[in-house]
C-alpha cells in the first residue's frame, strides 16, 4: 500500500507517519514526489527511521524548489544500512551541486545490497559505484555524465538502462561501453534538452557499438535526428533488437533504411514511431511494401506526423490493405489519424476479412464515418465473423447514426472483440449510442466499451443501466458527462450530470460483473450465516464496522417494539420471527430448487430415453438394411451360378454338335469314296477323265451326275438309284 503526506510536511506530520508505519506493515511504499515541502530536518527524521525499517520497499523523494545536499547525504547514509528498500526515485534540484550529491549516492551504492531500481535526475559520481555494484538491475538517469557511461563498461548487473541528456561528445564513450557490456537488454537513449539533434557521425559511431552488442533486444531513441537514425537503421539486420521505439523526427531516408531491414527479416518484432516522425509518402510506401515480404514483425505503430506532417495517403492505405491479406504475423497495428476514408475502408475491410492474426487495431481519428455509412458497412461486414481481433479503436471517426447501425449489427454476432473505443464520435448522440448498447443484449465477449464524448444525455445512462441488468460481461463502461463537447461556445452550462439513480445502477451492475462484493451483499451473507435463536445475537465479522452498526440498529429497533407493545414477546422475539421467516423462505426456495432439479432430471431422463429409442430405431433400420443387402448379394450369387451352369451346358452342347457334324462329314466322305470306286468299276473310266463329281443325297436314294469329256464330244450319263443306267 502507498502512503504519503498531503499538504505541508512538518515534524509532527512526519512523526505521525512514522507511528503509522510502525503499526501498519501493509504500507510498503512512500511517495513524496509531489510534495515540495520536505526540509532538511524532516528528511533527517524520516531517513533515521528508515535505517531500521526494512518493510518499506519503494521510496519516491523530491527536493523540488528546496535544493539540498544535506537531504542527499542523509539519503546516502540511510542506504548504507537499510536492508529492505528495493526501488528509489530521487529528484534533487540542487542547481549545480551534482558532484556532492552524486558522491553521497556513490558511497551508498558501493555497499548497498538490496536496491534494484534507481531513477534519478543526477548521476554525478555514481559511475565508480556502477563498476562494483551488481545488485542494481534498472537505472534511469536524466542528466547523464561521462562517469556513468564509463561505469557501464564494468557493470555486470544492470539489465535495463535509460540515459537522457546525451551529447555528441559522449557518444564515442557510450559506443565503447556498449561494445563490452554483456548484461543490458533494454536500452533507452535521449539527447540533452535544447541540443536534441545528434550528428550523422554520432549516429554512425553509436551504430558500431550496437552492432557489437548481441544482448540488447529493446532499444528506444529519443530526438536523435534523421541523419543519426538513418545510420542506426542500417545495422538493424545485424543485431538482435526486437523492439524499436523512436521518438522525434525520423525522415524518409531513415524510414527506407528501416524498410530494408524489414525486408531482410531482421529480429525486429515491434516498431513504434512517434507523431513527429515525418517519414513522408515515400517512407510510408517503403515500410508498407517491406511488410508484404516480412514475416517477423508483430506490432507496428505509425501515427500521423504532427505539426502539418503528411499522412500515408491513398497509396499507403491500399498497400496496407494488401499487407493484411498477405502478412500472417502482425498482431497489432496503430494507424492513428492517417486519413483513412470510407472509400479506403472497402479495401481495408477485405484485408481484415482475410486476416486471422491481427488482435489490436487502432484507427482512431480517421474518416471512416459518413452519412451513407459506406465505410462502416464494409468494415462491419469484415468485423462480424472475425475471431482474432480483440481491441478496436474507432474514436474520432465522425461516426453517425447509420454507422452505429452497421456496427451494432456486427457486434450482435461477433464473438471475439473485447475492447471497443468509440470516444469522440459526437454525432452519434443518444440514438447512435443506443444502437451500440442494444447489441450488448446479444454480445457475450465485449468487456470494455468507451462511448464518452459522443454527444449523449442522461437518456443514454438510463439505457445503459437497463442493458447492464442483463449483460454480465461488460466490466468497464465509459460514458459522457457533456452533451455538446464540440460546441464553439462551450461553457459550464453545457455540462449535464447523469440521473443519480441510473449512475448507481450502472455502478452496481459493473461491480457485479467485476466480482466486487457490495456492502449490501456482505450484510446478506452475514444474515444467511446467522443461526436461528431466541436472542438477538447475530454472528458478524468484528472487523466490518458497517455491518456491526447495522446489526446494532436492528437490535435497538427490536427493543423499541418490545417496549411499545408492538410485538408479542410471549411467543417469540422480533429477531426470532425475522430469522424464522427467512428460514422458511430459504426452505421454500430449497424445496423449489429441489422440485426444479427433479423436473430437470425427469426431462433429462426423458430426453435420454428418447435418444436411446431413436438410436434403437436407427440400429434396427441398419440391421434390416444389412439383411436386405445380404439377401440381394445371395440372389446375385445364385444368378451368377445359374448363368455359369447354362453357359457350361451350352458349351457342351456346342461341342457335341460339332462332334456329330464331323462324324457325319466323315461318314459322307467315306460313302462318296465308295461310290467313286463303284462308278469307276461300272463305267470302266479312268481317273483322269473324271472332271467333276457331285453327289447329292436325297433320302434313301442317291442321284449322281458326272460329265465325261472326250474330245469335242460330250455326253451326260445319269445313274438312277436302282443301279441301272438310263437311256
C-alpha positions as CSV (number, residue, x, y, z in Angstrom):
1,X,0.0,0.0,0.0
2,X,1.2,3.5,-0.9
3,X,1.4,6.3,1.7
4,X,2.3,10.0,1.7
5,X,1.7,13.2,3.5
6,X,-0.7,15.7,1.9
7,X,0.0,19.4,2.3
8,X,2.9,20.8,4.2
9,X,5.3,18.3,5.7
10,X,6.1,19.2,9.3
11,X,7.9,17.5,12.1
12,X,4.6,16.5,13.7
13,X,3.2,15.0,10.4
14,X,6.4,13.0,9.9
15,X,6.3,11.7,13.4
16,X,2.6,10.7,12.9
17,X,3.5,8.9,9.7
18,X,6.3,7.0,11.5
19,X,3.8,5.9,14.1
20,X,1.5,4.7,11.4
21,X,4.3,2.8,9.7
22,X,5.2,1.0,12.9
23,X,1.7,-0.2,13.4
24,X,0.6,-0.9,9.8
25,X,3.0,-3.3,8.0
26,X,0.8,-3.3,4.9
27,X,2.4,0.1,3.9
28,X,5.3,-0.8,1.7
29,X,5.6,2.4,-0.5
30,X,6.3,6.0,0.5
31,X,5.5,8.8,-2.0
32,X,6.9,12.3,-1.5
33,X,7.4,13.0,-5.2
34,X,4.6,15.6,-5.5
35,X,5.3,17.3,-2.2
36,X,7.7,20.2,-2.3
37,X,7.9,20.8,1.4
38,X,10.4,18.2,2.6
39,X,13.1,20.0,4.6
40,X,16.5,19.0,5.9
41,X,15.0,18.4,9.4
42,X,12.0,16.4,8.3
43,X,14.2,14.4,5.8
44,X,16.6,13.5,8.6
45,X,13.8,12.3,10.8
46,X,12.5,10.1,8.0
47,X,15.9,8.8,7.0
48,X,16.8,7.9,10.6
49,X,13.6,5.8,10.8
50,X,14.2,4.1,7.5
51,X,17.6,3.0,8.6
52,X,15.9,0.3,10.7
53,X,12.6,-0.2,8.9
54,X,13.1,-2.9,6.3
55,X,9.3,-3.1,5.5
56,X,9.3,-0.2,3.0
57,X,10.2,-1.4,-0.5
58,X,9.7,1.7,-2.6
59,X,10.6,5.3,-1.8
60,X,9.8,8.3,-4.1
61,X,11.5,11.5,-3.0
62,X,11.8,15.0,-4.4
63,X,13.5,18.3,-3.3
64,X,11.8,20.4,-5.8
65,X,12.3,24.1,-5.1
66,X,14.2,23.2,-2.0
67,X,17.6,22.1,-3.3
68,X,19.6,20.4,-0.5
69,X,22.8,18.4,-0.4
70,X,22.0,17.6,3.2
71,X,19.0,15.5,2.1
72,X,21.1,13.7,-0.4
73,X,23.7,13.0,2.3
74,X,21.1,11.7,4.8
75,X,19.6,9.5,2.0
76,X,23.1,8.0,1.3
77,X,23.7,7.2,5.0
78,X,20.3,5.5,5.1
79,X,21.0,3.4,2.0
80,X,24.3,2.2,3.6
81,X,22.5,0.4,6.4
82,X,18.9,-0.2,5.1
83,X,18.3,-3.8,4.0
84,X,14.8,-3.6,2.8
85,X,14.4,-0.8,0.2
86,X,14.3,-2.1,-3.4
87,X,13.3,0.9,-5.5
88,X,14.3,4.6,-5.2
89,X,13.1,7.5,-7.3
90,X,15.1,10.6,-6.3
91,X,14.9,14.1,-7.8
92,X,17.3,16.7,-6.4
93,X,17.0,20.1,-8.0
94,X,20.2,21.4,-6.4
95,X,21.2,23.8,-9.2
96,X,24.8,22.7,-9.8
97,X,25.8,20.7,-6.7
98,X,25.6,17.4,-8.5
99,X,29.1,16.3,-7.6
100,X,28.4,16.3,-3.9
101,X,25.0,14.6,-4.2
102,X,26.5,12.1,-6.6
103,X,29.3,11.2,-4.2
104,X,26.8,10.5,-1.4
105,X,24.9,8.1,-3.6
106,X,28.1,6.6,-4.9
107,X,29.3,5.7,-1.5
108,X,26.0,4.2,-0.6
109,X,25.6,2.1,-3.8
110,X,29.1,0.6,-3.2
111,X,27.8,-1.2,-0.1
112,X,24.0,-1.5,-0.5
113,X,22.8,-5.0,-1.5
114,X,19.0,-4.6,-1.8
115,X,18.3,-1.7,-4.1
116,X,17.5,-3.0,-7.6
117,X,15.9,0.1,-9.2
118,X,17.3,3.7,-9.2
119,X,15.7,6.6,-11.0
120,X,17.3,10.0,-10.6
121,X,17.9,13.3,-12.3
122,X,21.5,13.4,-11.0
123,X,24.1,10.7,-11.9
124,X,27.0,12.7,-10.6
125,X,29.8,10.4,-9.4
126,X,27.9,7.1,-9.2
127,X,29.9,5.8,-12.2
128,X,32.5,4.3,-9.8
129,X,29.8,2.5,-7.8
130,X,28.3,1.1,-11.0
131,X,31.6,-0.7,-11.6
132,X,31.3,-2.7,-8.4
133,X,27.5,-2.8,-7.7
134,X,25.9,-5.9,-9.1
135,X,22.6,-5.5,-7.3
136,X,21.1,-2.8,-9.4
137,X,19.2,-4.1,-12.4
138,X,17.4,-1.0,-13.5
139,X,19.0,2.5,-13.8
140,X,17.4,5.7,-15.2
141,X,19.4,8.9,-15.3
142,X,18.1,12.2,-16.6
143,X,21.4,14.1,-16.7
144,X,23.9,11.6,-17.9
145,X,27.6,12.1,-17.3
146,X,30.7,10.5,-18.7
147,X,31.4,8.8,-15.4
148,X,28.1,6.9,-15.6
149,X,28.9,5.8,-19.2
150,X,32.4,4.7,-18.1
151,X,30.8,2.6,-15.2
152,X,28.7,0.7,-17.7
153,X,31.8,-0.9,-19.2
154,X,32.4,-2.9,-16.0
155,X,28.9,-3.3,-14.6
156,X,27.6,-6.9,-14.6
157,X,24.2,-6.5,-13.0
158,X,22.2,-3.9,-15.0
159,X,19.7,-5.2,-17.5
160,X,17.7,-2.0,-18.1
161,X,19.4,1.3,-18.6
162,X,17.9,4.7,-19.6
163,X,20.2,7.6,-20.3
164,X,19.0,11.1,-21.1
165,X,20.9,14.3,-21.7
166,X,23.3,12.8,-24.2
167,X,25.5,15.0,-26.3
168,X,27.8,14.3,-29.3
169,X,30.9,14.3,-27.1
170,X,29.6,11.4,-25.1
171,X,28.7,9.0,-28.0
172,X,32.1,7.6,-28.6
173,X,32.5,6.6,-24.9
174,X,28.9,5.2,-24.9
175,X,29.6,3.1,-28.1
176,X,32.8,1.7,-26.4
177,X,30.8,0.8,-23.3
178,X,28.0,-0.9,-25.3
179,X,30.7,-3.0,-27.1
180,X,31.9,-4.5,-23.8
181,X,28.8,-4.7,-21.7
182,X,27.1,-8.1,-21.7
183,X,24.1,-7.7,-19.4
184,X,22.0,-4.8,-20.7
185,X,18.9,-5.9,-22.6
186,X,16.7,-2.8,-22.5
187,X,18.4,0.5,-23.5
188,X,16.8,3.9,-23.7
189,X,18.8,6.9,-25.1
190,X,17.8,10.5,-25.3
191,X,19.6,13.7,-26.2
192,X,20.2,16.7,-24.0
193,X,17.2,19.1,-23.9
194,X,17.9,22.1,-26.1
195,X,20.5,20.2,-28.1
196,X,18.3,17.4,-29.4
197,X,19.7,16.5,-32.7
198,X,22.9,14.4,-33.0
199,X,25.2,14.5,-36.0
200,X,25.4,11.7,-38.6
201,X,28.9,10.9,-37.3
202,X,27.5,10.3,-33.8
203,X,24.8,8.0,-35.3
204,X,27.5,6.1,-37.2
205,X,29.6,5.7,-34.0
206,X,26.7,4.5,-31.9
207,X,25.7,2.1,-34.6
208,X,29.1,0.4,-34.2
209,X,28.6,-0.2,-30.5
210,X,25.0,-1.5,-31.1
211,X,26.3,-3.9,-33.8
212,X,28.9,-5.3,-31.4
213,X,26.4,-5.8,-28.6
214,X,24.3,-9.0,-29.1
215,X,22.3,-8.8,-25.8
216,X,20.2,-5.6,-26.4
217,X,16.7,-6.6,-27.6
218,X,14.8,-3.4,-26.7
219,X,16.0,0.0,-28.0
220,X,14.4,3.4,-27.5
221,X,15.8,6.5,-29.2
222,X,14.6,10.0,-28.4
223,X,15.3,13.1,-30.5
224,X,18.4,11.7,-32.2
225,X,17.6,13.3,-35.5
226,X,17.0,11.9,-39.0
227,X,20.7,11.5,-40.0
228,X,21.7,9.7,-36.9
229,X,18.6,7.4,-37.0
230,X,19.4,6.6,-40.7
231,X,22.9,5.3,-39.7
232,X,21.5,3.2,-36.8
233,X,18.7,1.8,-39.0
234,X,21.4,0.4,-41.4
235,X,22.7,-2.0,-38.8
236,X,19.4,-3.4,-37.5
237,X,19.7,-6.5,-39.6
238,X,23.0,-7.3,-37.8
239,X,21.5,-7.0,-34.2
240,X,19.1,-8.9,-32.0
241,X,16.9,-5.8,-31.4
242,X,13.3,-7.0,-31.3
243,X,11.6,-3.7,-30.2
244,X,12.5,-0.3,-31.6
245,X,10.9,2.9,-30.3
246,X,11.8,6.2,-32.0
247,X,10.6,9.4,-30.5
248,X,11.2,12.5,-32.7
249,X,11.9,13.1,-36.3
250,X,12.9,10.1,-38.5
251,X,12.7,11.3,-42.1
252,X,12.2,9.4,-45.4
253,X,15.8,8.1,-45.7
254,X,15.8,6.5,-42.2
255,X,12.3,5.1,-42.9
256,X,13.7,3.5,-46.1
257,X,16.6,2.0,-44.2
258,X,14.2,0.6,-41.7
259,X,12.2,-0.9,-44.6
260,X,15.3,-2.5,-46.0
261,X,15.9,-4.2,-42.6
262,X,12.3,-5.4,-42.5
263,X,12.7,-6.9,-46.0
264,X,15.7,-8.8,-44.8
265,X,13.5,-10.2,-41.9
266,X,15.7,-8.8,-39.1
267,X,14.9,-9.7,-35.5
268,X,12.5,-6.7,-35.2
269,X,9.1,-7.7,-33.8
270,X,7.8,-4.3,-32.7
271,X,8.3,-0.9,-34.5
272,X,6.9,2.3,-32.9
273,X,7.3,5.7,-34.4
274,X,6.1,8.9,-32.8
275,X,3.8,11.6,-34.3
276,X,6.9,13.7,-35.1
277,X,8.4,11.0,-37.4
278,X,7.6,12.9,-40.7
279,X,8.6,9.9,-42.9
280,X,6.6,11.2,-45.9
281,X,4.7,9.3,-48.5
282,X,7.9,7.6,-49.7
283,X,8.7,6.4,-46.2
284,X,5.2,5.0,-45.7
285,X,5.3,3.3,-49.1
286,X,8.7,1.7,-48.4
287,X,7.7,0.3,-45.0
288,X,4.3,-0.9,-46.3
289,X,5.9,-2.8,-49.2
290,X,8.5,-4.3,-46.8
291,X,5.8,-5.7,-44.6
292,X,4.4,-7.7,-47.5
293,X,7.6,-9.7,-47.5
294,X,8.3,-9.6,-43.8
295,X,7.2,-12.5,-41.6
296,X,8.7,-11.5,-38.3
297,X,7.2,-8.1,-37.2
298,X,4.2,-8.5,-34.8
299,X,3.4,-4.8,-33.9
300,X,3.7,-1.5,-35.8
301,X,2.7,2.0,-34.8
302,X,2.8,4.8,-37.3
303,X,0.5,7.7,-36.2
304,X,0.2,10.7,-38.4
305,X,3.0,13.2,-38.2
306,X,2.2,16.2,-36.1
307,X,2.7,19.9,-36.9
308,X,1.5,19.6,-40.5
309,X,3.0,16.2,-41.2
310,X,2.0,14.1,-44.1
311,X,-0.4,11.1,-43.7
312,X,0.3,7.9,-45.6
313,X,-2.4,8.7,-48.2
314,X,-4.4,6.6,-50.6
315,X,-1.4,4.6,-51.9
316,X,-0.3,3.7,-48.4
317,X,-3.8,2.8,-47.4
318,X,-4.3,0.4,-50.3
319,X,-0.8,-1.1,-49.7
320,X,-1.5,-1.6,-46.1
321,X,-4.8,-3.4,-47.0
322,X,-2.7,-5.7,-49.1
323,X,-0.5,-6.3,-46.0
324,X,-3.4,-7.6,-44.1
325,X,-4.1,-10.2,-46.8
326,X,-0.6,-11.5,-47.1
327,X,1.0,-10.9,-43.7
328,X,0.3,-13.6,-41.1
329,X,2.5,-12.3,-38.2
330,X,1.2,-8.8,-37.4
331,X,-0.8,-8.8,-34.2
332,X,-1.1,-5.0,-33.5
333,X,-1.4,-2.0,-35.9
334,X,-1.7,1.7,-35.0
335,X,-2.7,3.9,-37.9
336,X,-4.0,6.7,-35.8
337,X,-5.0,9.8,-37.8
338,X,-3.9,8.6,-41.2
339,X,-6.9,10.0,-43.2
340,X,-8.3,6.5,-43.9
341,X,-11.6,7.4,-45.5
342,X,-14.9,5.5,-46.2
343,X,-13.6,4.8,-49.7
344,X,-10.4,3.2,-48.4
345,X,-12.5,1.1,-46.0
346,X,-13.5,-1.4,-48.6
347,X,-10.0,-2.5,-49.5
348,X,-9.0,-2.3,-45.8
349,X,-12.0,-4.5,-44.8
350,X,-11.2,-7.1,-47.4
351,X,-7.7,-7.3,-45.9
352,X,-9.2,-7.6,-42.4
353,X,-11.6,-10.3,-43.6
354,X,-8.7,-12.4,-45.0
355,X,-6.5,-11.9,-41.8
356,X,-6.7,-14.2,-38.8
357,X,-3.8,-13.0,-36.7
358,X,-4.4,-9.3,-36.0
359,X,-5.5,-8.7,-32.4
360,X,-5.2,-4.9,-31.9
361,X,-6.2,-2.3,-34.5
362,X,-6.1,1.5,-33.8
363,X,-7.9,3.5,-36.5
364,X,-8.6,6.4,-34.2
365,X,-9.3,9.9,-35.7
366,X,-9.5,8.7,-39.3
367,X,-12.5,9.4,-41.6
368,X,-14.5,6.1,-41.7
369,X,-17.8,7.7,-40.8
370,X,-20.3,9.2,-43.4
371,X,-24.0,9.9,-43.9
372,X,-24.3,6.9,-46.2
373,X,-22.4,4.5,-43.9
374,X,-20.3,3.2,-46.8
375,X,-17.1,2.8,-44.8
376,X,-18.6,1.1,-41.7
377,X,-20.7,-1.2,-44.0
378,X,-17.6,-2.9,-45.4
379,X,-15.8,-2.7,-42.1
380,X,-18.7,-4.2,-40.1
381,X,-19.1,-7.0,-42.7
382,X,-15.5,-8.0,-42.0
383,X,-15.7,-7.5,-38.2
384,X,-18.8,-9.7,-37.7
385,X,-17.2,-13.1,-38.3
386,X,-13.7,-12.1,-37.1
387,X,-12.4,-14.0,-34.1
388,X,-8.8,-12.8,-33.8
389,X,-9.4,-9.0,-33.3
390,X,-9.6,-8.2,-29.6
391,X,-9.0,-4.5,-29.3
392,X,-10.6,-2.0,-31.7
393,X,-10.2,1.8,-31.6
394,X,-12.6,3.8,-33.8
395,X,-12.5,7.0,-31.8
396,X,-13.0,10.4,-33.5
397,X,-14.0,8.9,-36.9
398,X,-17.1,11.1,-37.4
399,X,-19.4,8.1,-37.0
400,X,-23.1,8.9,-37.5
401,X,-26.4,7.1,-36.9
402,X,-26.2,4.8,-39.9
403,X,-22.6,3.9,-38.9
404,X,-23.8,2.9,-35.5
405,X,-26.5,0.7,-37.0
406,X,-23.8,-1.2,-39.1
407,X,-21.5,-1.6,-36.1
408,X,-24.4,-2.7,-33.9
409,X,-25.3,-5.5,-36.3
410,X,-21.7,-6.7,-36.3
411,X,-21.4,-6.6,-32.5
412,X,-24.5,-8.8,-32.2
413,X,-22.8,-11.7,-33.9
414,X,-19.1,-11.0,-33.2
415,X,-17.6,-13.4,-30.6
416,X,-14.0,-12.2,-30.3
417,X,-13.9,-8.4,-29.7
418,X,-13.3,-7.5,-26.0
419,X,-12.4,-3.8,-26.1
420,X,-14.2,-1.1,-28.3
421,X,-13.4,2.6,-28.2
422,X,-15.9,5.0,-29.8
423,X,-14.8,8.0,-27.9
424,X,-15.2,11.4,-29.6
425,X,-17.8,10.5,-32.2
426,X,-20.0,13.4,-31.1
427,X,-22.5,12.9,-34.0
428,X,-23.8,9.6,-32.6
429,X,-25.8,11.2,-29.8
430,X,-28.3,9.1,-27.9
431,X,-29.9,7.2,-30.8
432,X,-26.5,6.2,-32.2
433,X,-25.1,5.0,-28.8
434,X,-28.4,3.2,-28.2
435,X,-27.7,1.0,-31.3
436,X,-24.3,0.0,-29.8
437,X,-25.8,-0.6,-26.3
438,X,-28.7,-2.7,-27.7
439,X,-26.1,-5.0,-29.3
440,X,-24.9,-5.9,-25.8
441,X,-28.1,-7.9,-25.3
442,X,-26.6,-10.4,-27.7
443,X,-22.9,-9.9,-27.4
444,X,-21.1,-12.1,-24.8
445,X,-17.5,-11.2,-25.5
446,X,-17.2,-7.4,-25.1
447,X,-15.8,-6.4,-21.7
448,X,-14.9,-2.7,-22.2
449,X,-16.8,0.0,-24.1
450,X,-16.0,3.7,-24.3
451,X,-18.8,5.9,-25.7
452,X,-17.7,9.1,-24.0
453,X,-17.9,12.5,-25.8
454,X,-20.5,11.1,-28.2
455,X,-23.0,13.9,-27.6
456,X,-25.2,11.8,-25.3
457,X,-27.5,12.9,-22.5
458,X,-28.9,11.2,-19.4
459,X,-31.1,9.0,-21.6
460,X,-28.1,7.0,-22.6
461,X,-27.2,6.5,-18.9
462,X,-30.7,5.1,-18.3
463,X,-30.5,2.9,-21.3
464,X,-27.1,1.6,-20.2
465,X,-28.4,0.7,-16.8
466,X,-31.2,-1.3,-18.4
467,X,-28.8,-3.2,-20.7
468,X,-26.3,-3.9,-17.9
469,X,-29.0,-5.5,-15.8
470,X,-28.9,-8.5,-18.2
471,X,-25.4,-8.2,-19.5
472,X,-23.0,-9.8,-17.1
473,X,-19.8,-9.5,-19.2
474,X,-19.2,-5.7,-19.5
475,X,-16.6,-4.7,-16.8
476,X,-15.8,-1.2,-18.0
477,X,-18.2,1.3,-19.4
478,X,-17.1,4.9,-20.1
479,X,-20.0,7.4,-20.6
480,X,-20.1,11.1,-21.3
481,X,-20.8,13.9,-18.8
482,X,-21.2,16.5,-21.6
483,X,-23.8,16.9,-24.2
484,X,-22.2,19.4,-26.5
485,X,-18.4,18.7,-26.4
486,X,-17.6,20.4,-29.7
487,X,-19.9,23.4,-29.4
488,X,-17.9,26.6,-30.2
489,X,-19.3,28.4,-27.2
490,X,-18.6,25.5,-24.9
491,X,-19.1,26.5,-21.2
492,X,-20.1,25.1,-17.9
493,X,-23.8,25.4,-18.8
494,X,-23.5,22.5,-21.3
495,X,-22.4,20.0,-18.6
496,X,-25.2,17.5,-18.0
497,X,-24.9,15.3,-14.9
498,X,-26.5,11.9,-15.2
499,X,-29.5,10.8,-13.3
500,X,-28.1,9.6,-9.9
501,X,-30.3,6.5,-9.9
502,X,-29.0,5.5,-13.3
503,X,-25.5,6.1,-12.2
504,X,-25.9,4.0,-9.0
505,X,-27.4,1.2,-11.1
506,X,-24.6,1.2,-13.6
507,X,-22.0,1.1,-10.7
508,X,-23.9,-1.7,-9.1
509,X,-24.0,-3.9,-12.3
510,X,-20.4,-3.1,-13.1
511,X,-19.3,-4.1,-9.6
512,X,-21.2,-7.3,-10.1
513,X,-19.5,-8.0,-13.4
514,X,-16.1,-7.3,-11.9
515,X,-16.8,-9.6,-8.9
516,X,-16.9,-6.7,-6.4
517,X,-18.9,-7.7,-3.2
518,X,-21.0,-4.7,-2.1
519,X,-21.8,-3.8,1.5
520,X,-25.4,-5.0,1.0
521,X,-24.3,-8.4,-0.2
522,X,-21.9,-8.6,2.7
523,X,-24.8,-7.9,5.1
524,X,-27.0,-10.6,3.4
525,X,-24.1,-13.1,3.6
526,X,-23.8,-12.4,7.4
527,X,-27.5,-12.8,7.9
528,X,-27.5,-16.1,6.0
529,X,-24.8,-17.4,8.3
530,X,-26.7,-16.3,11.5
531,X,-28.3,-19.3,13.3
532,X,-31.9,-19.4,14.4
533,X,-32.1,-18.5,18.0
534,X,-34.4,-16.8,20.6
535,X,-31.9,-14.0,21.3
536,X,-30.9,-11.0,19.3
537,X,-27.3,-12.2,18.9
538,X,-26.1,-12.3,15.3
539,X,-22.8,-13.7,14.1
540,X,-20.9,-10.9,12.4
541,X,-17.3,-10.1,11.4
542,X,-16.0,-7.8,14.1
543,X,-13.7,-6.1,11.5
544,X,-16.6,-5.0,9.5
545,X,-17.8,-1.9,11.4
546,X,-20.6,-1.1,9.0
547,X,-22.2,-4.5,9.3
548,X,-21.9,-4.3,13.1
549,X,-23.5,-0.9,13.1
550,X,-26.5,-2.1,11.0
551,X,-26.9,-5.1,13.3
552,X,-26.9,-2.9,16.4
553,X,-29.5,-0.6,14.8
554,X,-31.8,-3.7,14.2
555,X,-31.3,-4.7,17.9
556,X,-32.3,-1.2,19.1
557,X,-35.4,-1.3,16.8
558,X,-36.4,-4.6,18.3
559,X,-36.1,-3.3,21.8
560,X,-38.3,-0.3,20.9
561,X,-41.0,-2.6,19.5
562,X,-40.9,-4.7,22.7
563,X,-41.3,-1.7,25.0
564,X,-44.1,-0.3,22.9
565,X,-46.1,-3.5,22.9
566,X,-46.0,-3.7,19.2
567,X,-44.5,-7.2,19.3
568,X,-45.9,-10.3,21.0
569,X,-42.9,-11.1,23.2
570,X,-44.7,-14.1,24.9
571,X,-44.4,-16.2,21.8
572,X,-41.1,-15.1,20.2
573,X,-38.8,-12.1,19.8
574,X,-38.8,-9.9,16.8
575,X,-35.5,-11.2,15.6
576,X,-36.6,-14.7,16.0
577,X,-39.6,-14.1,13.9
578,X,-37.5,-12.4,11.3
579,X,-35.0,-15.2,11.2
580,X,-37.7,-17.9,11.3
581,X,-39.4,-16.2,8.3
582,X,-36.2,-16.0,6.5
583,X,-35.5,-19.7,7.2
584,X,-38.9,-20.6,5.9
585,X,-38.2,-18.7,2.7
586,X,-34.9,-20.4,2.4
587,X,-36.6,-23.8,3.0
588,X,-39.2,-22.9,0.4
589,X,-36.6,-21.8,-2.0
590,X,-34.7,-25.0,-1.4
591,X,-37.8,-27.0,-1.9
592,X,-38.5,-25.2,-5.2
593,X,-34.9,-25.8,-6.2
594,X,-35.3,-29.5,-5.4
595,X,-38.5,-29.7,-7.4
596,X,-36.9,-27.9,-10.3
597,X,-33.9,-30.3,-10.1
598,X,-36.3,-33.2,-10.1
599,X,-38.1,-31.8,-13.1
600,X,-34.8,-31.2,-14.8
601,X,-33.8,-34.8,-14.0
602,X,-37.1,-36.1,-15.4
603,X,-36.6,-34.0,-18.5
604,X,-33.1,-35.2,-18.9
605,X,-34.2,-38.9,-18.4
606,X,-37.0,-38.4,-21.0
607,X,-34.5,-36.9,-23.4
608,X,-32.1,-39.8,-22.8
609,X,-35.0,-42.3,-23.3
610,X,-36.0,-40.6,-26.5
611,X,-32.4,-40.6,-27.6
612,X,-32.0,-44.3,-26.8
613,X,-35.2,-45.1,-28.6
614,X,-34.1,-43.2,-31.7
615,X,-30.7,-44.9,-31.5
616,X,-32.5,-48.3,-31.2
617,X,-34.7,-47.5,-34.3
618,X,-31.6,-46.4,-36.2
619,X,-29.9,-49.7,-35.1
620,X,-32.8,-51.8,-36.3
621,X,-33.0,-49.9,-39.6
622,X,-29.3,-50.6,-40.1
623,X,-29.8,-54.3,-39.3
624,X,-32.7,-54.5,-41.7
625,X,-30.7,-52.8,-44.4
626,X,-27.8,-55.2,-43.8
627,X,-30.1,-58.2,-44.0
628,X,-31.6,-56.9,-47.3
629,X,-28.2,-56.3,-48.6
630,X,-27.1,-59.8,-47.7
631,X,-30.2,-61.4,-49.4
632,X,-29.5,-59.3,-52.5
633,X,-25.9,-60.4,-52.6
634,X,-27.0,-64.1,-52.2
635,X,-29.6,-63.7,-55.0
636,X,-26.9,-62.2,-57.3
637,X,-24.6,-65.1,-56.5
638,X,-27.3,-67.7,-57.3
639,X,-28.0,-65.9,-60.6
640,X,-24.3,-65.9,-61.4
641,X,-24.0,-69.7,-60.6
642,X,-27.1,-70.5,-62.7
643,X,-25.7,-68.4,-65.6
644,X,-22.4,-70.2,-65.4
645,X,-24.1,-73.6,-65.4
646,X,-26.2,-72.6,-68.5
647,X,-23.1,-71.3,-70.2
648,X,-21.2,-74.6,-69.5
649,X,-24.2,-76.7,-70.7
650,X,-24.4,-74.6,-73.9
651,X,-20.7,-75.1,-74.5
652,X,-21.0,-78.8,-74.0
653,X,-24.0,-78.9,-76.5
654,X,-21.9,-77.0,-79.0
655,X,-19.1,-79.4,-78.6
656,X,-21.4,-82.4,-79.0
657,X,-23.0,-80.9,-82.1
658,X,-19.6,-80.2,-83.6
659,X,-18.5,-83.8,-82.9
660,X,-21.7,-85.2,-84.6
661,X,-21.2,-82.9,-87.5
662,X,-17.7,-84.0,-88.0
663,X,-18.8,-87.6,-87.7
664,X,-21.5,-87.1,-90.4
665,X,-19.0,-85.4,-92.7
666,X,-16.5,-88.2,-92.3
667,X,-19.3,-90.8,-93.0
668,X,-20.4,-88.9,-96.1
669,X,-16.9,-88.6,-97.3
670,X,-16.5,-92.4,-96.9
671,X,-19.7,-93.1,-98.8
672,X,-18.6,-90.7,-101.6
673,X,-15.3,-92.5,-101.8
674,X,-17.1,-95.8,-102.0
675,X,-19.4,-94.5,-104.8
676,X,-16.4,-93.2,-106.7
677,X,-14.9,-96.6,-106.7
678,X,-18.2,-98.2,-107.7
679,X,-18.6,-95.8,-110.6
680,X,-15.1,-96.5,-111.9
681,X,-15.8,-100.2,-111.9
682,X,-19.1,-99.9,-113.6
683,X,-18.1,-97.4,-116.3
684,X,-14.5,-98.6,-116.8
685,X,-13.4,-95.0,-116.8
686,X,-10.1,-93.7,-115.9
687,X,-9.5,-91.3,-113.1
688,X,-8.0,-88.6,-115.4
689,X,-11.2,-88.3,-117.4
690,X,-13.5,-87.6,-114.5
691,X,-13.6,-83.9,-114.2
692,X,-16.5,-83.3,-111.9
693,X,-18.4,-85.4,-109.5
694,X,-21.4,-84.2,-107.5
695,X,-23.1,-86.4,-105.1
696,X,-26.4,-85.3,-103.7
697,X,-28.1,-87.4,-101.1
698,X,-31.9,-87.4,-101.4
699,X,-33.4,-89.5,-98.6
700,X,-32.7,-93.2,-99.3
701,X,-31.7,-92.7,-102.9
702,X,-28.5,-91.2,-104.4
703,X,-28.7,-89.2,-107.7
704,X,-25.4,-88.6,-109.2
705,X,-24.4,-86.8,-112.4
706,X,-21.0,-86.6,-114.0
707,X,-19.6,-85.1,-117.2
708,X,-17.5,-87.2,-119.5
709,X,-15.3,-85.2,-121.8
710,X,-13.9,-87.0,-124.8
711,X,-12.5,-84.6,-127.3
712,X,-15.2,-82.3,-128.6
713,X,-18.0,-84.7,-127.8
714,X,-19.8,-84.7,-124.6
715,X,-22.4,-86.9,-123.0
716,X,-24.4,-86.8,-119.9
717,X,-24.9,-90.1,-118.1
718,X,-27.4,-90.4,-115.3
719,X,-27.3,-93.1,-112.8
720,X,-30.5,-94.0,-111.0
721,X,-30.8,-95.1,-107.6
722,X,-31.6,-98.7,-108.7
723,X,-28.1,-99.1,-110.0
724,X,-29.3,-99.2,-113.7
725,X,-28.2,-96.9,-116.5
726,X,-30.6,-94.5,-118.2
727,X,-31.1,-94.1,-121.9
